[in-house]
């Protein structure tokens, strides 16, 4: 599996837990376990990460979608 690493990771601080996402694949794993999967931000982030993983979208655009999802969820 091809890992699409980001230059700068996305860091999620959720209470005492700190989650660091460094690639679209790691973000997809986080999104798969996120509680609010029926929201628009989740869907946009998931689709962006999937497209980046498949080479249809730059990895930085997927990172931006994940950052928006993080800010919307927490």
TITOR-688923 format. One record per residue: residue in three letters; y, x, z of N, C-alpha, C, O, CB in turn. Coordinates in steps of 0.2 Angstrom, whole numbers, plus 5000, padded with zeros to 4 digits. Glycine has a CB too. Example, Ala and Ser with C-alpha at 12.3 -4.5 7.8 and 13.67 -1.06 7.14 Angstrom:
BEGIN
ALA497250665039497850625039498450665039498350715042497850575045
SER498950645035499550685036500050645039500650675040499750705029
END
This chain:
BEGIN
UNK499450045000500050005000500650045000500750095004500049955006
UNK501150034996501750064995502250045001502349985001502050054988
UNK502450095005502950075010503650095007503850145005502850115016
UNK504150045008504750045006505250065012505450015015505049985002
UNK505350125013505750145019506450135018506750155013505550215021
UNK506750115024507550115024507850175026507550215030507750055028
UNK508450195024508750255026508950245034508950295038509450265022
UNK509150185036509350165043508850105045508950055042510050155044
UNK508550115051508150055053508549995056509150005057507650085058
UNK508249945056508549885059508249885066507649885067508349815055
UNK508649875071508449875078508649805081509149785081508849935082
UNK508149785084508149715087508049725095507549745097507649665084
UNK508549705098508549705106508449635108508849595108509149735109
UNK507849615111507649545113507549555120506949565122507049515109
UNK508049545124507849555132507749625133508149665132507349505134
UNK507149635136506949705138506549735132506349795133506549705144
UNK506449695127506049725122506449755116506949715114505549675119
UNK506349805113506649835108506149845102505649875103507049905110
UNK506349815096505949825090506349855085506949845084505749745088
UNK506049905082506349945077505949935070505349945070506350025079
UNK506249915065505949905059506249955054506849965053506149825056
UNK505749995051505950045046505850035039505950075035505650105049
UNK505549975037505349965031505249895029505249855034504650005029
UNK505249875023505149805021504449775024504349725026505149795014
UNK503949825024503249805026503249785034502949735036502749855025
UNK503649825038503649815045504049755046503949715051504049875048
UNK504649745042505049685043504549615041504649565045505649685038
UNK504149625036503749565035503249555040503049495042503349585028
UNK502949605044502549595049502949555055502649515058502249665052
UNK503549585056503949545062504149475060504049435064504649585062
UNK504249465053504449395051503849355052503849295053504649395044
UNK503249375051502649345051502449315058502149265059502049385049
UNK502749355063502649335070503249295073503249285079502549395074
UNK503849295069504449255072504349185073503949155069505049275067
UNK504549155078504449085080504749035075504548985073504749075086
UNK505349055072505749005068505649015061506149035057506449015070
UNK505049005058504849015052505048965047505048965041504149025051
UNK505348905049505548855045506248855044506548805041505348785049
UNK506648905046507348915044507548945038507048985035507748955050
UNK508048935035508348965029508349045029508149075024508948935027
UNK508649065035508649135035508049175035507949225032509049155042
UNK507549145038506849175038506549175031506249225029506349135043
UNK506649115028506349115021506749165016506349195012506449045018
UNK507349175017507749225013507549295014507449335010508549215014
UNK507449305021507249375023506549385020506349445018507249385030
UNK506049335021505349345019505349355011505049405009504949285021
UNK505749315008505649325000506049384998505749414993506049264997
UNK506549415001506849475000506349535001506349574997507449485003
UNK506049535007505549585008504949585004504749635001505349575016
UNK504749525002504149524997504349554990503949584987503949444997
UNK504949534988505249554982505349634982505149664977505849524980
UNK505549664987505649734988504949764988504849824985506049754994
UNK504549734991503849764992503549764985503149814983503349724997
UNK503649714981503349714974503749754969503549754963503249644972
UNK504349784971504749824967505249774962505549804958504349854962
UNK505349714964505849674960506549674963506949644960505549604960
UNK506649704969507249704973507349764976506849794979507349644977
UNK507949794976508049854980507949844987508049794990508749884979
UNK507649894991507449894998508049885002508049845007507149965000
UNK508649905000509249895004509449825004509749795009509849935001
UNK509349784999509449714999509049675004509249625007509449684992
UNK508449695004507949665009508149685016508149635020507249695008
UNK508349745017508649765024509249715026509249695031508849835024
UNK509649705021510249665022510049595024510249565029510749655016
UNK509549565021509249495022508949495029509049445033508749475017
UNK508549555031508249555038508849555043508749525048507849615038
UNK509349595042509849605047510249535048510349515054510449655045
UNK510349495043510549425043510149385047510349345051510749395036
UNK509449395046508949355050508949365057508949325061508249365047
UNK509049435059509049455066509649425069509649395075509049535066
UNK510249425066510849405069510849325070511149295074511449425065
UNK510449295065510449215065509949195071510049145074510249195059
UNK509449235072508849215076509049235084508849195088508249255074
UNK509449285085509549305092510249305093510449325099509249385093
END
